[in-house]
Amino acid sequence: MARIKLPFISLMRTNFPLFLTIMLILIALIYAVWVGIVALGVYFLGLSNTWAGMSMEQWLYSGIALLILFIIFTLVYHFLPEVMKLLQLKKQQKKPQYYQGKRMFDFTYPRGSEGGIYSRTYVSIDENQIINFRYQMIPPEDLWHVK
C-alpha cells in the first residue's frame, strides 16, 4: 500500500516557522471571509445585527485582537531563538579577571588542556593590562600514574 504524502505535514516537520506563518495567514483569511459574510448578512440581506452570535462591531474587534495576537505570536516565535542565542553568548563570555589591580588575560598552551602543572609568566601590556602565559609543564597523565 502506497503512503500518501501530505505537503503540510512534511512542511511542518522540515520548516515549522514557515508552516506556522502559513497557518496563521490561512486562519486570518478564513476569519476575514467570515466577517465579510456577516457584513453581507447585516447590511445587504437585512438580518439582525446579532444573527451570527455577536454584533458586527464585536466581530471586527475580535478580528483585530486575533490578528494582533497572531502577529505577536509569529514575531515571538521567529525572534525568540535569536534572543536565546544572544543570551547564551553573553553567559559564555568570561568575566574579566584582575591581578594586582590590572586586568588579566589568560593564554594557556596547549589550548584546551586541563589538569597538570603549569608555569605562570605575567607580561605587562600597559599600565592597566597584563597577560598570564600558562604553559603546561607536566600533563596530568604523568602526575597520576594510572595503569
PyMOL commands that place a pseudoatom at each C-alpha (Angstrom):
pseudoatom trace, name=CA, resn=MET, resi=1, chain=A, elem=C, hetatm=0, pos=[0.000, 0.000, 0.000]
pseudoatom trace, name=CA, resn=ALA, resi=2, chain=A, elem=C, hetatm=0, pos=[1.436, 3.354, -1.020]
pseudoatom trace, name=CA, resn=ARG, resi=3, chain=A, elem=C, hetatm=0, pos=[1.765, 6.071, 1.572]
pseudoatom trace, name=CA, resn=ILE, resi=4, chain=A, elem=C, hetatm=0, pos=[0.137, 9.385, 0.819]
pseudoatom trace, name=CA, resn=LYS, resi=5, chain=A, elem=C, hetatm=0, pos=[2.433, 12.358, 1.341]
pseudoatom trace, name=CA, resn=LEU, resi=6, chain=A, elem=C, hetatm=0, pos=[0.637, 15.387, 2.687]
pseudoatom trace, name=CA, resn=PRO, resi=7, chain=A, elem=C, hetatm=0, pos=[2.537, 18.594, 1.851]
pseudoatom trace, name=CA, resn=PHE, resi=8, chain=A, elem=C, hetatm=0, pos=[1.524, 20.393, 5.047]
pseudoatom trace, name=CA, resn=ILE, resi=9, chain=A, elem=C, hetatm=0, pos=[2.738, 17.547, 7.258]
pseudoatom trace, name=CA, resn=SER, resi=10, chain=A, elem=C, hetatm=0, pos=[6.125, 17.378, 5.536]
pseudoatom trace, name=CA, resn=LEU, resi=11, chain=A, elem=C, hetatm=0, pos=[6.388, 21.189, 5.668]
pseudoatom trace, name=CA, resn=MET, resi=12, chain=A, elem=C, hetatm=0, pos=[5.543, 21.127, 9.368]
pseudoatom trace, name=CA, resn=ARG, resi=13, chain=A, elem=C, hetatm=0, pos=[8.355, 18.641, 10.019]
pseudoatom trace, name=CA, resn=THR, resi=14, chain=A, elem=C, hetatm=0, pos=[11.002, 20.368, 7.911]
pseudoatom trace, name=CA, resn=ASN, resi=15, chain=A, elem=C, hetatm=0, pos=[10.263, 24.089, 8.337]
pseudoatom trace, name=CA, resn=PHE, resi=16, chain=A, elem=C, hetatm=0, pos=[7.953, 24.737, 11.263]
pseudoatom trace, name=CA, resn=PRO, resi=17, chain=A, elem=C, hetatm=0, pos=[8.211, 28.578, 11.275]
pseudoatom trace, name=CA, resn=LEU, resi=18, chain=A, elem=C, hetatm=0, pos=[7.084, 28.701, 7.635]
pseudoatom trace, name=CA, resn=PHE, resi=19, chain=A, elem=C, hetatm=0, pos=[4.267, 26.244, 8.407]
pseudoatom trace, name=CA, resn=LEU, resi=20, chain=A, elem=C, hetatm=0, pos=[3.200, 28.385, 11.375]
pseudoatom trace, name=CA, resn=THR, resi=21, chain=A, elem=C, hetatm=0, pos=[3.156, 31.533, 9.277]
pseudoatom trace, name=CA, resn=ILE, resi=22, chain=A, elem=C, hetatm=0, pos=[1.114, 29.868, 6.524]
pseudoatom trace, name=CA, resn=MET, resi=23, chain=A, elem=C, hetatm=0, pos=[-1.403, 28.534, 9.047]
pseudoatom trace, name=CA, resn=LEU, resi=24, chain=A, elem=C, hetatm=0, pos=[-1.803, 31.926, 10.719]
pseudoatom trace, name=CA, resn=ILE, resi=25, chain=A, elem=C, hetatm=0, pos=[-2.366, 33.621, 7.361]
pseudoatom trace, name=CA, resn=LEU, resi=26, chain=A, elem=C, hetatm=0, pos=[-4.876, 30.924, 6.399]
pseudoatom trace, name=CA, resn=ILE, resi=27, chain=A, elem=C, hetatm=0, pos=[-6.811, 31.375, 9.647]
pseudoatom trace, name=CA, resn=ALA, resi=28, chain=A, elem=C, hetatm=0, pos=[-6.791, 35.162, 9.177]
pseudoatom trace, name=CA, resn=LEU, resi=29, chain=A, elem=C, hetatm=0, pos=[-8.142, 34.788, 5.624]
pseudoatom trace, name=CA, resn=ILE, resi=30, chain=A, elem=C, hetatm=0, pos=[-10.921, 32.435, 6.778]
pseudoatom trace, name=CA, resn=TYR, resi=31, chain=A, elem=C, hetatm=0, pos=[-11.806, 34.904, 9.521]
pseudoatom trace, name=CA, resn=ALA, resi=32, chain=A, elem=C, hetatm=0, pos=[-11.876, 37.798, 7.029]
pseudoatom trace, name=CA, resn=VAL, resi=33, chain=A, elem=C, hetatm=0, pos=[-14.220, 35.824, 4.762]
pseudoatom trace, name=CA, resn=TRP, resi=34, chain=A, elem=C, hetatm=0, pos=[-16.470, 35.097, 7.753]
pseudoatom trace, name=CA, resn=VAL, resi=35, chain=A, elem=C, hetatm=0, pos=[-16.585, 38.779, 8.730]
pseudoatom trace, name=CA, resn=GLY, resi=36, chain=A, elem=C, hetatm=0, pos=[-17.457, 39.580, 5.098]
pseudoatom trace, name=CA, resn=ILE, resi=37, chain=A, elem=C, hetatm=0, pos=[-20.331, 37.078, 5.227]
pseudoatom trace, name=CA, resn=VAL, resi=38, chain=A, elem=C, hetatm=0, pos=[-21.560, 38.632, 8.480]
pseudoatom trace, name=CA, resn=ALA, resi=39, chain=A, elem=C, hetatm=0, pos=[-21.375, 42.098, 6.903]
pseudoatom trace, name=CA, resn=LEU, resi=40, chain=A, elem=C, hetatm=0, pos=[-23.312, 40.899, 3.843]
pseudoatom trace, name=CA, resn=GLY, resi=41, chain=A, elem=C, hetatm=0, pos=[-25.968, 39.406, 6.101]
pseudoatom trace, name=CA, resn=VAL, resi=42, chain=A, elem=C, hetatm=0, pos=[-26.351, 42.540, 8.174]
pseudoatom trace, name=CA, resn=TYR, resi=43, chain=A, elem=C, hetatm=0, pos=[-26.154, 45.246, 5.521]
pseudoatom trace, name=CA, resn=PHE, resi=44, chain=A, elem=C, hetatm=0, pos=[-27.472, 43.648, 2.326]
pseudoatom trace, name=CA, resn=LEU, resi=45, chain=A, elem=C, hetatm=0, pos=[-29.803, 40.877, 3.485]
pseudoatom trace, name=CA, resn=GLY, resi=46, chain=A, elem=C, hetatm=0, pos=[-31.265, 42.915, 6.334]
pseudoatom trace, name=CA, resn=LEU, resi=47, chain=A, elem=C, hetatm=0, pos=[-30.619, 40.295, 9.038]
pseudoatom trace, name=CA, resn=SER, resi=48, chain=A, elem=C, hetatm=0, pos=[-30.421, 41.396, 12.652]
pseudoatom trace, name=CA, resn=ASN, resi=49, chain=A, elem=C, hetatm=0, pos=[-27.123, 42.779, 13.900]
pseudoatom trace, name=CA, resn=THR, resi=50, chain=A, elem=C, hetatm=0, pos=[-26.527, 39.726, 16.103]
pseudoatom trace, name=CA, resn=TRP, resi=51, chain=A, elem=C, hetatm=0, pos=[-27.569, 36.961, 13.694]
pseudoatom trace, name=CA, resn=ALA, resi=52, chain=A, elem=C, hetatm=0, pos=[-24.064, 35.392, 13.837]
pseudoatom trace, name=CA, resn=GLY, resi=53, chain=A, elem=C, hetatm=0, pos=[-23.794, 35.322, 17.626]
pseudoatom trace, name=CA, resn=MET, resi=54, chain=A, elem=C, hetatm=0, pos=[-22.076, 38.692, 18.026]
pseudoatom trace, name=CA, resn=SER, resi=55, chain=A, elem=C, hetatm=0, pos=[-22.703, 42.129, 16.626]
pseudoatom trace, name=CA, resn=MET, resi=56, chain=A, elem=C, hetatm=0, pos=[-20.778, 43.380, 13.609]
pseudoatom trace, name=CA, resn=GLU, resi=57, chain=A, elem=C, hetatm=0, pos=[-18.610, 45.625, 15.790]
pseudoatom trace, name=CA, resn=GLN, resi=58, chain=A, elem=C, hetatm=0, pos=[-17.776, 42.739, 18.114]
pseudoatom trace, name=CA, resn=TRP, resi=59, chain=A, elem=C, hetatm=0, pos=[-16.733, 40.576, 15.152]
pseudoatom trace, name=CA, resn=LEU, resi=60, chain=A, elem=C, hetatm=0, pos=[-14.481, 43.359, 13.876]
pseudoatom trace, name=CA, resn=TYR, resi=61, chain=A, elem=C, hetatm=0, pos=[-12.932, 43.988, 17.314]
pseudoatom trace, name=CA, resn=SER, resi=62, chain=A, elem=C, hetatm=0, pos=[-12.345, 40.285, 17.887]
pseudoatom trace, name=CA, resn=GLY, resi=63, chain=A, elem=C, hetatm=0, pos=[-10.777, 40.046, 14.418]
pseudoatom trace, name=CA, resn=ILE, resi=64, chain=A, elem=C, hetatm=0, pos=[-8.412, 42.915, 15.162]
pseudoatom trace, name=CA, resn=ALA, resi=65, chain=A, elem=C, hetatm=0, pos=[-7.480, 41.361, 18.518]
pseudoatom trace, name=CA, resn=LEU, resi=66, chain=A, elem=C, hetatm=0, pos=[-6.945, 37.966, 16.880]
pseudoatom trace, name=CA, resn=LEU, resi=67, chain=A, elem=C, hetatm=0, pos=[-4.764, 39.483, 14.172]
pseudoatom trace, name=CA, resn=ILE, resi=68, chain=A, elem=C, hetatm=0, pos=[-2.660, 41.324, 16.761]
pseudoatom trace, name=CA, resn=LEU, resi=69, chain=A, elem=C, hetatm=0, pos=[-2.226, 38.090, 18.730]
pseudoatom trace, name=CA, resn=PHE, resi=70, chain=A, elem=C, hetatm=0, pos=[-1.183, 36.247, 15.560]
pseudoatom trace, name=CA, resn=ILE, resi=71, chain=A, elem=C, hetatm=0, pos=[1.377, 38.907, 14.713]
pseudoatom trace, name=CA, resn=ILE, resi=72, chain=A, elem=C, hetatm=0, pos=[2.814, 38.925, 18.244]
pseudoatom trace, name=CA, resn=PHE, resi=73, chain=A, elem=C, hetatm=0, pos=[2.941, 35.121, 18.361]
pseudoatom trace, name=CA, resn=THR, resi=74, chain=A, elem=C, hetatm=0, pos=[4.653, 34.917, 14.981]
pseudoatom trace, name=CA, resn=LEU, resi=75, chain=A, elem=C, hetatm=0, pos=[7.211, 37.591, 15.873]
pseudoatom trace, name=CA, resn=VAL, resi=76, chain=A, elem=C, hetatm=0, pos=[7.994, 35.956, 19.209]
pseudoatom trace, name=CA, resn=TYR, resi=77, chain=A, elem=C, hetatm=0, pos=[8.336, 32.542, 17.593]
pseudoatom trace, name=CA, resn=HIS, resi=78, chain=A, elem=C, hetatm=0, pos=[10.622, 33.829, 14.853]
pseudoatom trace, name=CA, resn=PHE, resi=79, chain=A, elem=C, hetatm=0, pos=[12.851, 36.054, 17.015]
pseudoatom trace, name=CA, resn=LEU, resi=80, chain=A, elem=C, hetatm=0, pos=[12.948, 34.103, 20.300]
pseudoatom trace, name=CA, resn=PRO, resi=81, chain=A, elem=C, hetatm=0, pos=[15.687, 31.697, 19.109]
pseudoatom trace, name=CA, resn=GLU, resi=82, chain=A, elem=C, hetatm=0, pos=[17.873, 34.664, 18.123]
pseudoatom trace, name=CA, resn=VAL, resi=83, chain=A, elem=C, hetatm=0, pos=[17.368, 36.275, 21.527]
pseudoatom trace, name=CA, resn=MET, resi=84, chain=A, elem=C, hetatm=0, pos=[18.174, 32.978, 23.254]
pseudoatom trace, name=CA, resn=LYS, resi=85, chain=A, elem=C, hetatm=0, pos=[21.403, 32.664, 21.229]
pseudoatom trace, name=CA, resn=LEU, resi=86, chain=A, elem=C, hetatm=0, pos=[22.448, 36.167, 22.270]
pseudoatom trace, name=CA, resn=LEU, resi=87, chain=A, elem=C, hetatm=0, pos=[21.728, 35.395, 25.924]
pseudoatom trace, name=CA, resn=GLN, resi=88, chain=A, elem=C, hetatm=0, pos=[23.774, 32.194, 25.740]
pseudoatom trace, name=CA, resn=LEU, resi=89, chain=A, elem=C, hetatm=0, pos=[26.679, 34.067, 24.152]
pseudoatom trace, name=CA, resn=LYS, resi=90, chain=A, elem=C, hetatm=0, pos=[26.579, 36.589, 26.989]
pseudoatom trace, name=CA, resn=LYS, resi=91, chain=A, elem=C, hetatm=0, pos=[26.622, 33.764, 29.550]
pseudoatom trace, name=CA, resn=GLN, resi=92, chain=A, elem=C, hetatm=0, pos=[29.555, 32.070, 27.831]
pseudoatom trace, name=CA, resn=GLN, resi=93, chain=A, elem=C, hetatm=0, pos=[31.707, 35.196, 27.836]
pseudoatom trace, name=CA, resn=LYS, resi=94, chain=A, elem=C, hetatm=0, pos=[34.238, 35.116, 30.646]
pseudoatom trace, name=CA, resn=LYS, resi=95, chain=A, elem=C, hetatm=0, pos=[34.169, 37.812, 33.263]
pseudoatom trace, name=CA, resn=PRO, resi=96, chain=A, elem=C, hetatm=0, pos=[37.340, 39.878, 33.331]
pseudoatom trace, name=CA, resn=GLN, resi=97, chain=A, elem=C, hetatm=0, pos=[39.977, 38.742, 35.817]
pseudoatom trace, name=CA, resn=TYR, resi=98, chain=A, elem=C, hetatm=0, pos=[42.179, 41.137, 37.756]
pseudoatom trace, name=CA, resn=TYR, resi=99, chain=A, elem=C, hetatm=0, pos=[45.637, 40.649, 39.228]
pseudoatom trace, name=CA, resn=GLN, resi=100, chain=A, elem=C, hetatm=0, pos=[47.188, 43.390, 41.358]
pseudoatom trace, name=CA, resn=GLY, resi=101, chain=A, elem=C, hetatm=0, pos=[44.593, 45.871, 40.102]
pseudoatom trace, name=CA, resn=LYS, resi=102, chain=A, elem=C, hetatm=0, pos=[45.314, 45.180, 36.431]
pseudoatom trace, name=CA, resn=ARG, resi=103, chain=A, elem=C, hetatm=0, pos=[43.065, 43.399, 34.001]
pseudoatom trace, name=CA, resn=MET, resi=104, chain=A, elem=C, hetatm=0, pos=[44.500, 39.958, 33.273]
pseudoatom trace, name=CA, resn=PHE, resi=105, chain=A, elem=C, hetatm=0, pos=[44.158, 37.910, 30.093]
pseudoatom trace, name=CA, resn=ASP, resi=106, chain=A, elem=C, hetatm=0, pos=[44.956, 34.193, 30.229]
pseudoatom trace, name=CA, resn=PHE, resi=107, chain=A, elem=C, hetatm=0, pos=[46.739, 32.307, 27.485]
pseudoatom trace, name=CA, resn=THR, resi=108, chain=A, elem=C, hetatm=0, pos=[47.139, 28.569, 28.034]
pseudoatom trace, name=CA, resn=TYR, resi=109, chain=A, elem=C, hetatm=0, pos=[49.355, 26.293, 25.964]
pseudoatom trace, name=CA, resn=PRO, resi=110, chain=A, elem=C, hetatm=0, pos=[48.427, 23.705, 24.791]
pseudoatom trace, name=CA, resn=ARG, resi=111, chain=A, elem=C, hetatm=0, pos=[44.948, 25.077, 24.191]
pseudoatom trace, name=CA, resn=GLY, resi=112, chain=A, elem=C, hetatm=0, pos=[42.105, 23.304, 25.937]
pseudoatom trace, name=CA, resn=SER, resi=113, chain=A, elem=C, hetatm=0, pos=[44.373, 21.358, 28.291]
pseudoatom trace, name=CA, resn=GLU, resi=114, chain=A, elem=C, hetatm=0, pos=[43.123, 20.799, 31.813]
pseudoatom trace, name=CA, resn=GLY, resi=115, chain=A, elem=C, hetatm=0, pos=[44.932, 19.468, 34.824]
pseudoatom trace, name=CA, resn=GLY, resi=116, chain=A, elem=C, hetatm=0, pos=[48.625, 19.049, 35.386]
pseudoatom trace, name=CA, resn=ILE, resi=117, chain=A, elem=C, hetatm=0, pos=[51.229, 21.569, 36.464]
pseudoatom trace, name=CA, resn=TYR, resi=118, chain=A, elem=C, hetatm=0, pos=[51.574, 24.931, 34.703]
pseudoatom trace, name=CA, resn=SER, resi=119, chain=A, elem=C, hetatm=0, pos=[54.158, 27.639, 34.705]
pseudoatom trace, name=CA, resn=ARG, resi=120, chain=A, elem=C, hetatm=0, pos=[52.932, 31.184, 35.170]
pseudoatom trace, name=CA, resn=THR, resi=121, chain=A, elem=C, hetatm=0, pos=[54.505, 34.118, 33.433]
pseudoatom trace, name=CA, resn=TYR, resi=122, chain=A, elem=C, hetatm=0, pos=[52.976, 37.563, 33.738]
pseudoatom trace, name=CA, resn=VAL, resi=123, chain=A, elem=C, hetatm=0, pos=[53.786, 40.021, 30.961]
pseudoatom trace, name=CA, resn=SER, resi=124, chain=A, elem=C, hetatm=0, pos=[52.709, 43.633, 31.244]
pseudoatom trace, name=CA, resn=ILE, resi=125, chain=A, elem=C, hetatm=0, pos=[50.941, 45.033, 28.182]
pseudoatom trace, name=CA, resn=ASP, resi=126, chain=A, elem=C, hetatm=0, pos=[50.468, 48.524, 29.560]
pseudoatom trace, name=CA, resn=GLU, resi=127, chain=A, elem=C, hetatm=0, pos=[49.817, 50.069, 32.976]
pseudoatom trace, name=CA, resn=ASN, resi=128, chain=A, elem=C, hetatm=0, pos=[46.281, 48.580, 33.140]
pseudoatom trace, name=CA, resn=GLN, resi=129, chain=A, elem=C, hetatm=0, pos=[46.589, 45.176, 31.447]
pseudoatom trace, name=CA, resn=ILE, resi=130, chain=A, elem=C, hetatm=0, pos=[48.721, 42.046, 31.757]
pseudoatom trace, name=CA, resn=ILE, resi=131, chain=A, elem=C, hetatm=0, pos=[48.855, 38.619, 30.068]
pseudoatom trace, name=CA, resn=ASN, resi=132, chain=A, elem=C, hetatm=0, pos=[49.199, 35.430, 32.073]
pseudoatom trace, name=CA, resn=PHE, resi=133, chain=A, elem=C, hetatm=0, pos=[51.041, 32.864, 29.942]
pseudoatom trace, name=CA, resn=ARG, resi=134, chain=A, elem=C, hetatm=0, pos=[50.319, 29.390, 31.312]
pseudoatom trace, name=CA, resn=TYR, resi=135, chain=A, elem=C, hetatm=0, pos=[52.467, 26.644, 29.848]
pseudoatom trace, name=CA, resn=GLN, resi=136, chain=A, elem=C, hetatm=0, pos=[51.720, 23.048, 30.796]
pseudoatom trace, name=CA, resn=MET, resi=137, chain=A, elem=C, hetatm=0, pos=[54.958, 21.633, 32.139]
pseudoatom trace, name=CA, resn=ILE, resi=138, chain=A, elem=C, hetatm=0, pos=[53.651, 18.272, 33.377]
pseudoatom trace, name=CA, resn=PRO, resi=139, chain=A, elem=C, hetatm=0, pos=[50.446, 16.751, 31.925]
pseudoatom trace, name=CA, resn=PRO, resi=140, chain=A, elem=C, hetatm=0, pos=[48.005, 15.069, 34.318]
pseudoatom trace, name=CA, resn=GLU, resi=141, chain=A, elem=C, hetatm=0, pos=[48.810, 11.622, 32.893]
pseudoatom trace, name=CA, resn=ASP, resi=142, chain=A, elem=C, hetatm=0, pos=[52.396, 11.943, 34.142]
pseudoatom trace, name=CA, resn=LEU, resi=143, chain=A, elem=C, hetatm=0, pos=[51.311, 13.099, 37.596]
pseudoatom trace, name=CA, resn=TRP, resi=144, chain=A, elem=C, hetatm=0, pos=[48.947, 10.275, 38.378]
pseudoatom trace, name=CA, resn=HIS, resi=145, chain=A, elem=C, hetatm=0, pos=[50.432, 7.090, 37.072]
pseudoatom trace, name=CA, resn=VAL, resi=146, chain=A, elem=C, hetatm=0, pos=[47.148, 5.401, 36.304]
pseudoatom trace, name=CA, resn=LYS, resi=147, chain=A, elem=C, hetatm=0, pos=[47.504, 1.921, 34.898]
for i in range(1, 147): cmd.bond("trace and resi %d" % i, "trace and resi %d" % (i + 1))
show_as sticks, trace
zoom trace
